[in-house]
Amino acid sequence: MKSRWINSPAAYALGMFAMMVPTQAFSSFYFYYYVDQLGLALGLATIARTIYLIWDAVNQPMAGWLSDRTNTRLGRRRPWLLGAVPAYMLTFVMVFAVPQGLGKTGLFVWFLAALILIEAVATIIWVNYGALFPELFRGVRLRARASAVQQGFQIAALLIATAGSPLLYTSLGYGWMSVIYAVLFGILMLTCIFSIREREEARLAPKLSLRESFRTTLRNVPFWLHNIANSFAQTVNGLIGSIIPFYAKYVLRIPDAQVSLLLASIFVSVIPLVFVWYRIARNMDPVRSWRLALAAYAASVLPLGLADGLASGIAAGVLVGFGLSGFLVTPPIVGSRIIDLDFAVTGQRREGVYTAVSGFITRASGLISAVAFWIVGLIFDYESGDNPGPNPEAAFVWLSSYVPFGLLAIAFAISLFVRLGGGREEQHEG
């Protein structure tokens, strides 16, 4: 039983669950906590947030390159993960356990320092964890199964953090909430790390220089096309998530208390549906299954424009869950195949650099989402809840349905140019 647990999809996916609970709590509540609860000026908070995003873009590629060049008895990724676990626990608590009496300047300095530190540690964790996927799981079927299990764990973590965080911080305070999540993260992440054994041949492979490593990566056309297409699709994930409260208010006209039901219709449906996509992806060429998922995702957002109440909104949400689950499962399989082909050409295992640069590219999704919201707001004269313009319903039908469809159509069109060659990958299990 123990040997079956080592390097199993469930053991690896436990790391995703461990990371996503505090990550979701952080991304959902840190800005609200500092600005609304602690009184940090919005302008100062925005400055700190901008510096944080720039730092995020800078440190990812370097973390990937350093990880690829690591050579220890424990492997390349595990030493970084082991060192980052206690550091992440401390920095996560630092974000939410703010000392009293700091004053405006002190609060800004604390906020900025906490963001920079947690981003540095989180980057080390995400890059090294993500780089393990193509190394541990070989073959389309095993990768499809591992990706499905991983995404199921991710959605469960999202639900727990989204529903549990308000209960914790209202009853115990933000500081104790952060302590509980940090301890949970530490226990589960260490369990994951000690359940992983890296492949010896990857550790002993020759290493490229920093310049050569990134030059080879930047010349990999399928890699860039794959990630640019994913950035458009990833925009839809963020856009729909942020639009749901507006969509519920202006399109479905349901009370705030029912918004959680609408969100649940999407996220809860994803958990079983990722295993439907596993069955699809395990017997199909990776690129074809990825394209099919993009097409299904595009079709699934259109019914959002037809819903007119809670029941029809939930039905539309379940359909979105089907498309979303396909997009969650299939990209890691294609990305892993791209890394395999790169190894065949260069003789280098560079999962760290590829994972880091991939994360850098997909950061563009936040900018695309913000621009889309701004343009549609201008077209329909939506400014705020106090001044929603003459037709806010149309604005949020476009933002929830038609704009996502257009973005996914672009993603699908880009995917048509991805050619990996070499025929269908062998269906071995490891």
N, C-alpha and C positions, 0 to 999 in steps of 0.2 A: 504493500500500500504506500509506504514511504517513497519508494523509487518511482511509483506512478505519479506522485504529487510533485516531485522535483521536475522543474521545467514544463509543467503542465499548463494548458491555457488558463485554468482556474487560478493556479499559483501566480502566474504573471498578471492576470486581471485583477487580483487582489491589490496590486500596486495602484492600478487605476482608481479603484474604489477609495483607497487610502488617500490619494492625492486630491480627488475631485470633491470630497466633502469639505475640507478647508478652502480649497480653491474657489468653489462656488460661493461659500459664505463670504470669502474675501471680496470677490468681484461684485457680489450683489449688495454688500452693505458697507464697505470701507468708506466710500465717498459720502454716503448718507450719514454715516456715523460722525465723521469729522466736520462736515459742513452743517448739518441740521442739528445734531446732538451736541457737539462740542463748540460750535460757533466759529469755525475757521472760515475766514472770508473766501467767497467763491473764487475771486481772482487769484488769491494765493494758492488755493487748492488746485486750480487749473494749471498754474505754473508748475507746481510740484508734479501733477499728473503728466504734464508734457515732458518734463525731465525724465520721469519714470519710463515713459514710452520710448524716448530716445535711447536711454540706457538699455532697455530691453532689446532694441534692435541691434545695438553694438555688441552686447556680451554674448548673444547666442552663437554666432559663428565661431568665436574664439573658444567657447566651452566645447563645441563639437570637435574642433581640431585637437584640443588638449586631450579629450577623451579618447580619440582615435589613436593617439601616440602613447597612451598609458600602457605599461607592460608590467604587471605584478602577478604574484602567485594567485591572487583572488580574481584576476581578470582585468579587463579594461574599464568596465562600467561599475562594477560592484564597489570598488574602493571609493569612487566619487559619491555613489549613493549612500554608503555607510557614513561618510563624513558629513553629508548634507542633511541627514535625518535630524540629528539634534539641533543643527543650525536653523533648519526650517521651523522646528518646534519653537525655538526661542524667538525668531523674528516674527512668526505668526502671532504669538502672544504679545510681542512688542507693538504690533499694529493696533491691537484693541485694548491693551492694558496701559492706557496713557496716564502718566502721573498728573496729579492735580496741581493747580497753581502755576502752570507754565507761562501763561500770558500769550498774547497773540504771536509774538515773534518765536517764543519757545515752542508753541504748538506747531507752527509752520516748520520749524527745524526738525522737530520730532517726526512729523508727518513725512517730510521729504526723506529723512534718514531711514525711517521704517520702510518706505516704498523701495528705496534703492537696495537696501539689504535683503528684503524678502524677494525682490526680483532676481538678484544675483544668485541666491540659493535655489529659488524655484527653477531658474534656467538650468542649473546643474542637474537637478532632479529630472526635469522633463526631457532634456536632451539625452541623458544617459538611459533613462527608462525607455524612451522611444527607440533609441538605437539598438536595444536588445531584441526588438520584435523580429526583424529580418534575420538575425543571427540564430535565435532560438527556434524559430518555426520555418521549416523548409517545405516547399510544395504547396500547391494551390489549396488542396483540401485542408491541410493542417492550418494554413494561414487563415482560411475562411472561418474555420471553427474558432481559432484563437481570437480573431477580430470580433466575431459575434459574441463570444463570452465576455470579452473586454468591454464592448459597448453596452452589453446588458448590465455589467457592474457599474459602468459610468452613469447610466440613466438612473439606476437605483441610488447612487450617491447624490445625484442632482436632486432627486425627489426628497431624500432625507435632509440635505442641507437647506433646500428651499423651504420645506415645511417646518423643519426643526429649529432653524436659527431664530426666527421671531419668538418662538416659545422659550428658547434658552435665554436670549438677551432681555426679554421682558420680565422673566422671573428671577434670573440670576445676575444679569448685567453682562455687558460685552466682554469684560475681562475674564469672567469665569467661563463664558461661552468659548472664548479662545483657548483656554486651558483644556477644556474637555475635548475640543476638536484636535488640539495638538497632541494630547495623549493618545487619542484614538488613531491619529495618523501615525504616530511613532510605533505603536504596537503592530498595526497592520502592515506598514511599510517594511519594517524589519522582518516580519514573517515572510513577506514577498521576497526580499533580498536573500534571505537564507534558504529560500526554496529554489534559487536560480543557480545554475552552473553554466558558466560561459564556455564556448568551444575553444579548445586549445589552439587550433590552427589559426583562428582569428587573432588571438593575442600575439602569436609568434610571426605573423605576416609582416613583411617590410613596410616601413612607414614613409609616406611622402612628406616633403617639406610643406610649410604653410602656403607658400606661393603656388607650388605645383598642385597641392591638394585642392585649393579653391579654383585654380585655373581650369583643372580638369572637370570639376563640378559645374562651373559656369558654362562650359562648352557642351554640356549634356542637354541637348534639345528636348528629348522626351521628358526629362526631369522638370525642366522649366514649364513646358506645356501642361504637364500633369498638375503642377502646383498652381499655376495661374488659373487653370480651370477650377481647381478646388477653392481658390480664393473667392471666386464669384459665387460658388455654391455655399461656401462658408459664410459669406455675407448674408445669404438668405436665412441661415440658422440664427444669426444675431438679430437680423431685422425682424423676423417673425416673433422671436422671443421678446423683443422690446416693444413691438407694436400691439401685442395681445391686449394689454389693458385699454389702449385707445380703441382697438377694434371692438372690444366688448362694449365699451361705452357708446361709441358713435355709430357702429354698424349693427351690432346685435341688440343694443339698448338693454343690456342686462345689468343688474346691480353689481357693485364691487364684490359682494360676498360670493357671487357665482363665478368669478374669474378663475378661481382655483380649480373649479370643475372643468373649465375650458382648457386650462393648462394641463390638467391631469389626462384629458382625452388624448393629448398629443404624446406626453412623456410615458404614461403607463402603457399605451399601445405599442410603443417602440420596443419594450423589453421582449415580448414574444415575437415581434415582427423581425427582430434582428436574426432570429434563428430561421425564419422563413428565407431571409436573404442568404444565410449561410448555406441552405440547401440549394439555392440558385447559384451562388458563386462557386461552390465547391466543384461543380461539374461544367464550368464554363471558363473560357479564356479570360484572364484577369481584366484586360482592357475592355472586352465586350461586356462583362458584368458591371464594370464601372460606368460605361456608357448607358447601359440599361437602367442603372440606378439613377443617373442624372435625368434621363428622360422620364422615369417614373416620378421623381421628385418634382419636375416641372409640371407634369400633369396633375399632381396631387394638390398643388396650391391653388389651382383655378376654382375649385368648389368653394373656397373661402369667400370669393366674390359673390356667390349666390346665396349664402346663408343669411337668414333674417331673424334668428332667435336662438335660444340656448340649445334646443334639440338639434337643429340643423347645424349650428356652430360646432357642437360636439362631434356630429357625424363627419363634418369637414375636417375637424382636428384629427380624427382617427385616420383619415386618408392621408393627411400630411405626415402622420406618424409612419405610415408605410413608406412614403418617399424618403423621409428623413432617415429611417433605419437602413435603407439601401445605401445612402450616401455615407453613413457612419461605418458600415462594414467593408465596402469595396475599396476605398482609396488606400488603406494600408497594404492591401494585397498587391496593388499595382506599384506602389512605392517600393515595396520589398523586391519586386521583380526588377525594377530599374536598378536597384542596388546590386542585385545578383549579376545583371548584365555588365555593370560597371566593373565588378570584380573579375569577370571573365576577360575583360579587355585590359585592365590595369594590374591585376593581381593584388589589389589592395582592398581590404574591408574598411570602408569609410562611412559606416552607418551614422557616426556622430556628426560629421560634417553635413551629410545629406539631411539628417533630422533637423539640425540647427538652421540650415539655409531654408529648408521647407517651412519651418516655423516663422522665419523672417518674411518670406513671401506672403504667407497667409495672414500676416498682420495687416496687410492692405485691406482685408475685408472690413475692418472697422472704419477705415476712411471711406470706402465705397458706400457703406451703410449710412454714414453721416451725410455724405453728399446726396444720396437718394432721398433721404428724409428732407433735407433742405430744399431740393429742387421741387419735390411734390408739394411741400409747404408753401413755396412761392406761387406755384401754379394755382393752388386752391385757396390762397390767402389765409392759411392756418398759421397763427402765431403762438397761441397758448390756449389753455383751458378758459382763460378770461376773454380771449378774443379768437374763437375757433374758425371764424370766417363764415361765409354763406353756406358752404356745403362740406362740412367735415366728414360726413359719411363717405362721400366720393373719394376724399383724400386718403382715407384709411382702407378703403377697398383697393385702391391702387397700391398702397404700400404693403398690404397684406397678401395680395393676390397677383396683380398684373406686373408690378415691378419685380417681385420674386420670380415670376415666370420668365420675364425677359432676362434676368441675370442667369437663371438656370439654362435658358436657351443658348446664351453666350457660352456658358461652361460646356454644354453639350457640343456646340460647334467646334470649340477648341479641342475637345477630346477626340474628334474625328481625325485630327492631325497627329495623334500619338501613335507611333508605330514602334513596337518593341522588337519585332523580328524574332527569328529563331523558332517560330512555331509555338505550339502550346506547351506550357511548362509541364514537366513530368509530374505526375500525380503521386509523388511519394509522400510519406507522412513524417519524415524527419531524417 
